[in-house]
Amino acid sequence: MKCIKFILLFFLVLSSAFSKTSKRDKLYVQAYKMYKNKSYFTALDHIGKQYRYKTPDRNAKHLIEKILNHTGTHYFNTYGDLELRKMNIPETDLIMAKRNLYLKKYKYGIKRLSKIPKSHRLYPEALLIKGSVYNKQGKFKKAQKAWAECSENAEDKIGLVREKVSRYFTIIKEDCTINIARMKFKQKDFKGALKHYEDIPKKSFQWPYIIIEKAWSQYMLGNYNNTIGTLITYSSPLLASYFTPEAEILKALSYYKLCLYDDALVVIENYYKNYTPKSNKLRSVIKKNNSRLYFYNLMFTPIVDTEKDSIFLRNLVTQVTKRVKFNLDLNTLYAVNEEIIRGNKDSNQKKLQSIKKDLQEQMNHYAKVSMYRFINNIHEIATEMFNLKLEVLSDKRNLIYKNKIAKNIKRGSLKNVKRQSYQEFWTFNNAFWADELGDYSLGLKSQCSKRRR
């Protein structure tokens, strides 16, 4: 009798297991059909719900990763650490590592990153994050090693994939190089920082943003003519949208270091004349519009319309729309819209509309924060400019009292330009050439030896 009960129990358990397996297989088949039907977000939601609290089998993992190639990882933003850990795929390991970096849980971050295999497409990005973790821990040698490997690994992958994916690896490669430069700057190895900044090609969309960082390295080396020359790059019509208030304070500081006080004062006065009223107008324009997706809609407003309100507004919109974060969200949004428009019978329209709304609000918030951060930066720089102006006026007044104001100063000479052995001189003929941008230098002679003796 006991034997019969045991056999019956065994069959019941076996039957239950088969039932669960059958159900799981059925869900997998349904998700796979959705995937083949290009209902990517619906397929991800369908299979993702089944494995929110349990680890997918090998086939399910493979399918989820294939779907993520089309959707990105936005879907997993609402998942907690336990749920992400259960998913146990490189994409969710990377999400967890980024969260751990933000939360300063460095040990757990490294643990998650170590699970991503070298053969995986996300391995270079894992090295990028790993370098950042080591950098935060003060383990600079390990950080540089991780970033150097990241750059090499991403470089190797660039020529092996289609153009769209190739751009992704190019960005990762450049991010790792820029991070090494920033770490070198932090360690006061300014020559090393410059070397790595110069490895970023001028065709890179990130290049305009690192001009200011390159200029700071020149400044810290005492190459004030090179600093001003590098910053003049922002005056090029090609970079009209990449203006930065910080460039003006650095330019004024460089003139001050050369004891060219009148030049420093001109920069300071121009800052107050140009930036302050324009930023006030920009603030008033932004404050007048309180619609839910005002900043999101601005990103898609024709340039001729944004120019009417504020030139700063137009340029800020251009800057925001070219950033990596915005473009990643934009690509996901386009993919969601395509799925909504296709309107397949198996697509979950309610879920798609929810994802679309969430993305729009996220992009709206990002644009809003970027613009208010810019306005606040203008006013912070204005305070620094005021303090610098007091220093300049004080030093200039002392020179007047001592009768040491120099007259008929020769404004420039090639003798005053510091250059590397591999650099050549080309005179500036009032025209900006794309291949020259970022390599300008002034030839002003420092007046400090005359004025401070």
C-alpha positions as CSV (number, residue, x, y, z in Angstrom):
1,M,0.0,0.0,0.0
2,K,2.8,2.4,0.9
3,C,4.5,1.5,-2.3
4,I,1.4,2.3,-4.3
5,K,1.1,5.7,-2.5
6,F,4.7,6.5,-3.2
7,I,4.2,5.7,-6.9
8,L,1.1,7.8,-7.1
9,L,2.9,10.7,-5.4
10,F,5.9,10.3,-7.7
11,F,3.6,10.5,-10.8
12,L,1.8,13.5,-9.4
13,V,5.1,15.3,-8.9
14,L,6.3,14.3,-12.3
15,S,3.0,15.3,-13.8
16,S,3.3,18.7,-12.1
17,A,6.8,19.2,-13.4
18,F,5.8,18.3,-16.9
19,S,2.9,20.7,-16.6
20,K,5.2,23.5,-15.5
21,T,7.7,22.7,-18.2
22,S,5.0,22.6,-20.8
23,K,3.6,25.9,-19.7
24,R,7.1,27.5,-19.7
25,D,7.8,26.1,-23.2
26,K,4.4,27.5,-24.4
27,L,5.3,30.9,-23.1
28,Y,8.7,30.8,-24.7
29,V,7.1,29.8,-28.1
30,Q,4.6,32.7,-27.8
31,A,7.4,35.2,-27.0
32,Y,9.5,33.8,-29.9
33,K,6.6,34.3,-32.3
34,M,6.2,37.9,-31.1
35,Y,9.9,38.4,-31.6
36,K,9.8,37.0,-35.2
37,N,6.7,39.2,-35.8
38,K,8.8,42.3,-34.7
39,S,6.7,42.9,-31.6
40,Y,9.9,43.3,-29.6
41,F,8.7,45.2,-26.5
42,T,5.7,43.0,-26.2
43,A,7.8,39.9,-26.5
44,L,10.2,41.2,-23.8
45,D,7.3,42.0,-21.5
46,H,5.7,38.6,-22.1
47,I,8.8,36.6,-21.3
48,G,10.2,39.1,-18.7
49,K,7.2,38.7,-16.5
50,Q,7.7,34.9,-16.3
51,Y,11.3,35.2,-15.1
52,R,11.0,38.2,-12.8
53,Y,11.7,36.0,-9.8
54,K,13.4,33.0,-11.3
55,T,16.4,32.5,-13.5
56,P,15.6,31.8,-17.2
57,D,16.9,28.7,-18.8
58,R,19.5,28.8,-21.6
59,N,17.0,29.2,-24.4
60,A,15.0,31.9,-22.6
61,K,18.2,33.8,-21.8
62,H,19.3,33.7,-25.5
63,L,15.9,34.9,-26.6
64,I,15.9,37.8,-24.1
65,E,19.3,38.9,-25.3
66,K,18.2,38.8,-28.9
67,I,15.2,41.0,-28.1
68,L,17.3,43.5,-26.1
69,N,19.3,44.1,-29.3
70,H,16.2,45.8,-30.6
71,T,14.7,47.3,-27.5
72,G,17.6,48.4,-25.3
73,T,17.5,47.8,-21.5
74,H,15.0,50.5,-20.6
75,Y,12.4,47.8,-19.8
76,F,14.5,46.7,-16.8
77,N,14.7,50.1,-15.2
78,T,11.9,49.2,-12.8
79,Y,13.4,45.9,-11.7
80,G,14.9,45.7,-8.2
81,D,18.3,44.2,-7.5
82,L,16.9,40.8,-6.6
83,E,14.9,40.6,-9.9
84,L,17.9,41.7,-11.9
85,R,20.1,39.2,-10.2
86,K,17.6,36.4,-11.0
87,M,17.6,37.4,-14.6
88,N,21.4,36.5,-14.7
89,I,22.3,37.9,-18.1
90,P,25.1,40.3,-19.0
91,E,22.7,43.2,-19.7
92,T,21.2,43.0,-16.2
93,D,24.6,42.5,-14.6
94,L,25.7,45.7,-16.3
95,I,22.6,47.6,-15.0
96,M,23.3,46.3,-11.5
97,A,27.0,47.3,-11.7
98,K,26.0,50.9,-12.7
99,R,23.6,51.1,-9.8
100,N,26.3,49.8,-7.4
101,L,28.7,52.4,-8.7
102,Y,26.2,55.1,-8.0
103,L,25.4,53.8,-4.6
104,K,29.2,53.4,-3.8
105,K,28.8,49.6,-3.4
106,Y,32.0,49.0,-5.2
107,K,32.6,45.4,-4.1
108,Y,29.3,44.3,-5.5
109,G,29.8,46.3,-8.7
110,I,33.1,44.5,-9.5
111,K,31.4,41.2,-8.7
112,R,28.6,41.8,-11.3
113,L,31.1,43.0,-13.9
114,S,33.3,39.9,-13.5
115,K,30.4,37.8,-14.6
116,I,30.4,39.3,-18.1
117,P,32.4,37.1,-20.5
118,K,35.2,38.5,-22.7
119,S,33.4,37.3,-25.8
120,H,30.3,39.3,-25.1
121,R,29.5,42.5,-26.9
122,L,29.1,44.3,-23.6
123,Y,32.5,43.4,-22.4
124,P,34.1,46.8,-23.4
125,E,31.4,48.7,-21.6
126,A,31.9,46.4,-18.6
127,L,35.6,47.5,-18.6
128,L,34.5,51.1,-18.8
129,I,32.4,50.8,-15.6
130,K,35.1,48.6,-13.9
131,G,37.6,51.4,-14.5
132,S,35.2,53.9,-13.0
133,V,34.8,51.7,-9.9
134,Y,38.5,51.3,-9.4
135,N,39.0,55.1,-9.9
136,K,36.4,55.8,-7.2
137,Q,38.3,53.4,-4.9
138,G,41.6,55.3,-5.6
139,K,43.0,52.2,-7.3
140,F,44.4,54.3,-10.2
141,K,46.7,51.6,-11.8
142,K,43.8,49.1,-12.0
143,A,41.5,51.8,-13.4
144,Q,44.0,52.8,-16.1
145,K,44.5,49.1,-17.0
146,A,40.8,48.5,-17.3
147,W,40.2,51.6,-19.4
148,A,43.2,50.8,-21.7
149,E,41.9,47.2,-22.2
150,C,38.4,48.7,-22.8
151,S,39.8,51.0,-25.5
152,E,41.7,48.1,-27.2
153,N,38.8,45.7,-27.0
154,A,36.3,48.2,-28.4
155,E,38.7,49.1,-31.2
156,D,38.9,45.4,-32.2
157,K,35.1,45.2,-32.4
158,I,34.6,48.3,-34.5
159,G,35.4,46.8,-37.8
160,L,33.5,43.6,-37.2
161,V,30.0,45.0,-36.9
162,R,27.5,47.0,-38.8
163,E,27.8,50.8,-38.8
164,K,25.2,51.5,-36.1
165,V,26.8,49.1,-33.6
166,S,30.2,50.4,-34.7
167,R,29.3,53.8,-33.5
168,Y,28.5,52.3,-30.1
169,F,32.0,50.8,-29.8
170,T,33.6,54.0,-31.0
171,I,31.9,55.9,-28.2
172,I,32.9,53.3,-25.6
173,K,36.6,53.5,-26.9
174,E,36.6,57.3,-26.6
175,D,35.0,57.3,-23.2
176,C,37.7,55.1,-21.9
177,T,40.4,57.3,-23.4
178,I,38.8,60.4,-22.0
179,N,38.5,58.8,-18.5
180,I,42.3,58.0,-18.6
181,A,42.9,61.7,-19.4
182,R,40.7,62.9,-16.6
183,M,42.4,60.6,-14.1
184,K,45.8,61.8,-15.2
185,F,44.6,65.4,-14.7
186,K,43.4,64.5,-11.2
187,Q,46.8,63.1,-10.5
188,K,48.4,66.3,-11.7
189,D,50.0,64.6,-14.7
190,F,48.9,67.3,-17.0
191,K,51.2,66.3,-19.9
192,G,49.8,62.7,-19.7
193,A,46.3,64.1,-19.7
194,L,47.0,66.2,-22.8
195,K,48.4,63.2,-24.6
196,H,45.2,61.2,-24.1
197,Y,42.9,64.1,-24.9
198,E,44.7,64.5,-28.3
199,D,43.9,60.9,-29.1
200,I,40.2,61.9,-29.5
201,P,39.6,62.6,-33.2
202,K,38.2,65.9,-34.2
203,K,35.3,64.2,-36.0
204,S,34.1,62.7,-32.8
205,F,30.9,64.2,-31.4
206,Q,32.6,64.2,-28.0
207,W,35.5,66.3,-29.2
208,P,33.9,69.8,-28.7
209,Y,33.2,68.9,-25.1
210,I,36.8,68.1,-24.2
211,I,38.3,71.3,-25.7
212,I,37.7,73.0,-22.3
213,E,39.4,70.0,-20.5
214,K,42.4,70.2,-22.9
215,A,42.6,73.9,-22.2
216,W,42.7,73.4,-18.4
217,S,45.6,71.0,-18.9
218,Q,47.5,73.6,-20.9
219,Y,46.7,76.2,-18.2
220,M,48.0,74.0,-15.3
221,L,51.2,73.5,-17.3
222,G,51.6,77.3,-17.5
223,N,51.0,77.4,-21.3
224,Y,48.7,80.4,-21.1
225,N,49.0,81.3,-24.8
226,N,48.1,77.7,-25.8
227,T,45.2,77.9,-23.3
228,I,43.7,81.0,-24.9
229,G,44.4,79.6,-28.4
230,T,42.6,76.4,-27.6
231,L,39.6,78.2,-26.3
232,I,39.4,80.4,-29.4
233,T,38.3,77.2,-31.1
234,Y,34.8,77.9,-29.6
235,S,34.7,81.1,-31.8
236,S,34.6,79.0,-34.9
237,P,31.2,79.0,-36.7
238,L,31.4,75.2,-36.8
239,L,31.2,75.1,-33.0
240,A,28.6,77.9,-32.5
241,S,26.3,75.6,-30.5
242,Y,29.0,74.4,-28.1
243,F,29.6,77.6,-26.2
244,T,30.5,77.1,-22.5
245,P,30.7,79.8,-19.8
246,E,33.6,78.1,-18.2
247,A,35.7,78.9,-21.3
248,E,35.4,82.6,-20.6
249,I,36.7,82.5,-17.0
250,L,39.6,80.3,-18.1
251,K,40.4,82.8,-20.9
252,A,40.3,85.7,-18.4
253,L,42.5,83.8,-15.9
254,S,45.1,83.1,-18.7
255,Y,45.3,86.8,-19.6
256,Y,45.6,87.6,-15.9
257,K,48.5,85.1,-15.5
258,L,50.3,86.8,-18.4
259,C,49.7,90.1,-16.5
260,L,47.7,91.4,-19.5
261,Y,45.2,93.0,-17.3
262,D,43.3,95.1,-19.9
263,D,42.7,91.9,-22.0
264,A,41.4,90.1,-18.9
265,L,39.0,93.0,-18.2
266,V,37.8,93.0,-21.8
267,V,36.9,89.3,-21.5
268,I,35.2,89.9,-18.1
269,E,33.1,92.9,-19.4
270,N,32.1,90.9,-22.5
271,Y,30.9,88.1,-20.3
272,Y,28.6,90.4,-18.4
273,K,27.5,92.1,-21.6
274,N,26.7,88.9,-23.5
275,Y,26.0,86.0,-21.1
276,T,24.1,87.6,-18.2
277,P,21.2,89.3,-20.2
278,K,20.9,86.3,-22.5
279,S,20.7,83.8,-19.6
280,N,18.1,86.0,-17.9
281,K,16.0,86.0,-21.1
282,L,16.5,82.2,-21.4
283,R,15.3,81.8,-17.8
284,S,12.2,83.9,-18.5
285,V,11.4,81.9,-21.6
286,I,11.6,78.6,-19.8
287,K,9.6,79.7,-16.8
288,K,6.7,80.9,-19.0
289,N,6.1,77.4,-20.3
290,N,4.9,74.8,-17.7
291,S,3.4,72.2,-20.0
292,R,4.1,68.6,-19.0
293,L,6.4,67.8,-21.9
294,Y,7.6,71.4,-22.7
295,F,11.3,70.5,-22.7
296,Y,10.8,67.3,-24.6
297,N,8.8,69.1,-27.3
298,L,11.6,71.7,-27.5
299,M,14.0,69.0,-28.7
300,F,11.9,68.6,-31.8
301,T,11.0,72.2,-32.4
302,P,12.4,73.7,-35.7
303,I,15.5,75.8,-35.2
304,V,13.9,78.9,-36.7
305,D,11.3,78.8,-34.0
306,T,13.6,78.4,-31.0
307,E,15.8,81.2,-32.4
308,K,12.9,83.6,-32.1
309,D,12.8,83.1,-28.3
310,S,16.5,82.9,-27.5
311,I,19.8,82.1,-29.3
312,F,20.9,80.4,-26.2
313,L,17.8,78.2,-26.3
314,R,18.5,77.1,-29.8
315,N,22.1,76.3,-29.0
316,L,21.2,74.4,-25.9
317,V,18.7,72.3,-27.7
318,T,21.4,71.4,-30.2
319,Q,23.8,70.4,-27.4
320,V,21.3,68.3,-25.6
321,T,20.1,66.4,-28.7
322,K,23.7,65.4,-29.5
323,R,24.4,63.8,-26.1
324,V,24.7,60.0,-25.7
325,K,22.0,59.7,-22.9
326,F,19.4,61.6,-25.0
327,N,20.2,59.6,-28.1
328,L,19.9,56.2,-26.4
329,D,16.5,57.2,-25.1
330,L,15.6,58.6,-28.5
331,N,16.5,55.3,-30.3
332,T,14.4,53.4,-27.8
333,L,11.5,55.8,-28.3
334,Y,11.7,55.4,-32.1
335,A,11.6,51.6,-31.7
336,V,8.5,51.8,-29.5
337,N,6.8,54.1,-32.0
338,E,7.5,51.7,-34.8
339,E,6.0,48.9,-32.9
340,I,2.9,51.0,-32.0
341,I,2.5,52.0,-35.7
342,R,2.9,48.4,-36.9
343,G,-0.1,47.5,-34.7
344,N,0.4,43.7,-34.8
345,K,-2.4,41.7,-33.3
346,D,-0.1,40.2,-30.6
347,S,1.3,43.6,-29.6
348,N,0.4,44.9,-26.1
349,Q,-0.6,48.5,-27.0
350,K,-1.3,49.5,-23.5
351,K,2.2,48.5,-22.4
352,L,3.7,50.2,-25.4
353,Q,1.9,53.5,-24.6
354,S,3.1,53.2,-21.0
355,I,6.8,52.7,-22.1
356,K,6.4,55.6,-24.5
357,K,5.0,58.0,-21.9
358,D,7.8,57.0,-19.4
359,L,10.5,57.6,-22.0
360,Q,9.1,61.0,-22.9
361,E,8.9,62.1,-19.3
362,Q,12.5,60.8,-18.8
363,M,13.8,62.8,-21.8
364,N,11.8,65.9,-20.7
365,H,13.4,65.8,-17.3
366,Y,16.9,65.3,-18.7
367,A,16.5,68.3,-21.0
368,K,15.1,70.4,-18.2
369,V,17.9,69.6,-15.8
370,S,20.5,70.3,-18.6
371,M,19.1,73.8,-19.3
372,Y,18.7,74.9,-15.6
373,R,22.2,73.5,-14.9
374,F,23.5,75.7,-17.8
375,I,21.7,78.8,-16.4
376,N,23.0,78.2,-12.9
377,N,26.5,77.7,-14.3
378,I,26.3,81.1,-16.0
379,H,25.6,82.8,-12.7
380,E,28.2,80.8,-10.8
381,I,30.8,81.9,-13.4
382,A,29.6,85.5,-13.1
383,T,30.5,85.4,-9.4
384,E,33.9,84.0,-10.2
385,M,34.3,86.7,-12.8
386,F,33.5,89.4,-10.3
387,N,36.1,88.1,-7.9
388,L,38.7,87.9,-10.6
389,K,37.9,91.5,-11.7
390,L,38.7,92.7,-8.2
391,E,42.0,91.0,-8.4
392,V,42.8,92.4,-11.8
393,L,41.8,96.0,-10.8
394,S,43.8,95.7,-7.6
395,D,47.0,94.6,-9.5
396,K,46.5,97.2,-12.2
397,R,46.0,99.9,-9.6
398,N,49.3,99.0,-7.9
399,L,51.1,99.3,-11.2
400,I,49.6,102.7,-11.8
401,Y,50.8,103.8,-8.4
402,K,54.3,102.5,-9.1
403,N,54.4,104.0,-12.7
404,K,55.0,100.5,-14.2
405,I,52.3,100.5,-16.9
406,A,54.0,99.2,-20.0
407,K,53.5,101.1,-23.2
408,N,53.8,100.1,-26.8
409,I,53.8,96.4,-26.0
410,K,54.5,94.2,-28.9
411,R,51.5,92.0,-29.0
412,G,52.8,88.7,-30.3
413,S,55.7,86.6,-31.5
414,L,56.3,83.0,-32.5
415,K,59.1,83.0,-29.8
416,N,56.4,83.1,-27.2
417,V,54.6,80.0,-28.4
418,K,55.3,76.7,-26.7
419,R,55.0,73.6,-29.0
420,Q,55.8,70.0,-29.1
421,S,58.5,68.7,-31.5
422,Y,55.9,67.1,-33.8
423,Q,53.9,70.4,-34.2
424,E,54.3,72.9,-37.0
425,F,53.5,76.6,-37.2
426,W,50.7,77.9,-39.4
427,T,49.7,81.6,-39.3
428,F,46.0,82.5,-38.7
429,N,44.5,84.3,-41.6
430,N,41.1,85.2,-40.1
431,A,39.5,81.9,-41.2
432,F,38.8,78.8,-39.2
433,W,39.7,75.5,-40.9
434,A,38.2,72.3,-39.5
435,D,41.5,70.4,-39.4
436,E,43.1,73.3,-37.4
437,L,40.4,73.6,-34.7
438,G,41.7,73.0,-31.2
439,D,45.4,73.6,-32.2
440,Y,45.5,77.4,-32.0
441,S,48.0,79.3,-29.8
442,L,48.6,83.0,-29.2
443,G,52.1,84.4,-29.2
444,L,51.6,87.0,-26.4
445,K,54.5,87.9,-24.3
446,S,54.0,87.8,-20.5
447,Q,54.3,91.2,-18.9
448,C,54.7,89.8,-15.4
449,S,58.5,90.2,-15.3
450,K,58.1,93.9,-16.0
451,R,55.2,94.6,-13.8
452,R,56.0,92.6,-10.7
453,R,59.7,93.4,-10.2
